[in-house]
Amino acid sequence: MAYNPRSKLREEHVANSPAAPLPIPGFISVIFDVPFPISVPDDHYTTYDPQKGIAVVTVSPKNGTRAFFRTGRITGPGAFQNQQQELLGPPCPRENRNYAMASKLTNGSQILTLNVNTGNDGGYIEAKYFSEVTVTYLADDINSIADQNTVFRRACEILNPFLDKYRAINQDYRISLVSMERNFYFAQCHTSPLEANERGLNVNALFATLQVGRRFNLQLGHGAANILRVNSYELLGPRSPITGALLQTFRAFIKEDYVLPLSYALILEALAYLQRIRDYRLAIVHAETAVEVHGVYVLTKLMIHYGQTQVEIEQTLENDRRYWGVKDKLRRLDDWTQRYCRDNGHAYQAFVGSGAFNAWESDLYTKRNSAVHAGANNFSYDEASAGIHAAKQCINTFEARCPGFENKVQMDPSMAGFRLNAGEVMF
């Protein structure tokens, strides 16, 4: 008999917990939805648990809908009414039309995937595939469900490697990691304490009891708990509007021809991995790559300034051993920059050996190599934030040393406006 905590297990009431309850070992099941389809058969999958060795992940692909309406407002107590009135403004005239759209699936069938309304109050409703997931693991104390962070972090430690293995085999780019900050909105926790005669069993024997069915506590406050995902207006709402002199600069800037440098795009990607996707490894990799890219970008501009063609530069970078390594390129960038500053009467300061170089080496280069060459993945938000800060400082240093070659936009190296918080609801 397959284990199913939703339909096969009956409710068990437990006595009120004392002020300092003794640890109660047992099973915890965490049930929640993730906003992408995991294309495996509905089943219970025995998977790896870094703490106990074995856990069970139950997957069931589903489909629902997601909606957006221009004048929709979140319902709540009267405190929201003033906000709603402030958000209302004179609407632009929009012709009211409705459209229904269908899509053909790979098996040849068609499904309705989108309804669009073009009116002033309109918006859309789209089909949204998701997966219902249950993570069941052994806990030393089932009372840990009282701490949302602890129990959900444990569930993610089990589920995320499961997802990585799935997307590696299936090359499914839609799958992404789950954490307290993203990709879920609500979770239920059910518990099943071990009986006295079970406490001496090994992990394999304990998980075998799931096959014959166990009693799980399903009532809130009596062995069950809910985890609610919160969002933060800080990231959900727009940034402070551009005003004053900066707005005037923007108005003039948008009339000019401009291509965002690849290094700047990589920094923005690193910020997205830091704040939204919460993949700190990729944040570090993108930020370090941005420094390398911008270093070569400025180096190329200097070499062209001194008469070399693009073909000659590419051959030099490819064939001249003095330009092969990352640090070698930075040393050559120092050489060319020193020549430029001397010829144009600018003050020169070496990058290699400077504070910015040392920060790049410690906060980015070493960590990037650990991620790329050694597979390191246990980076923190603070480490990734420090790495992006170092990258922006390096780019600004390259720019400041070559007046006349600097980009039209200079990045603010500060990371003071970014904090680890719940972020926006991303389901």
Secondary structure, 3 states (H helix, E strand, C coil): CCCCCCCCCCCCCCCCCCCCCCCCCEEEEEEEEECCCCCCCCEEEEECCCCCCCEEEEEEEEEEEEEEECCCCCCCCCHHHHHHHHHCCCCCCCCCCEEEEEEECCCCCEEEEEEEECCCCCEEEEEEEEEEEEEEEEECCHHHHHCHHHHHHHHHHHHHHHHHHHHHHHCCCCCCCCECCECCCEEEEEEEECCHHHCCCCHHHHHHHHHHCCCCECEECEEEEEEECCCCHHHHCCCCCCCHHHHHHHHHHCCCCCCCCHHHHHHHHHHHHHHHHCCHHHHHHHHHHHHHHHHHHHHHHHHHHCCCCHHHHHHHHHHCHHHCCHHHHHHHHHHHHHHHHHHHCCCCCCCCCCHHHHHHHHHHHHHHHHHHHHCCCCCCHHHHHHHHHHHHHHHHHHHHCCCCCCCCCCCCCCCCCCCCCCCCCCC
